[in-house]
């Protein structure tokens, strides 16, 4: 019954910004580390950002300094603020908990192009 619904993706120009949202149901997120992942065509899914229940964050080198992960336990929701977007950020973005990891949602498409 655990489900994650990603939203906020779209088409943006290089250097632009997007804010992705992850709404969870069937689970209370407050006790979990949560994270964002992305998968580009023909590539494996990769983790790009995580945040613990104590608000400790971790980022992949490729997004460090450009992306910010945050959470609101009262809303059972977390976000990924993406700034200074590059074409190589183009991918489907997914959210999930970490340890345990539940079923993946549909993801939200982010396309960075002129």
Secondary structure, 3 states (H helix, E strand, C coil): CCEEEEECCEEECCCCCEEEEEEEECCCHHHCEEEEEEECCCCCCEEEEEECCCCCEEECCCCCCCEEEEEEHHHCEEEEEECCCCHHHCEEEEEEEECCCCCCCCCEEEEECC
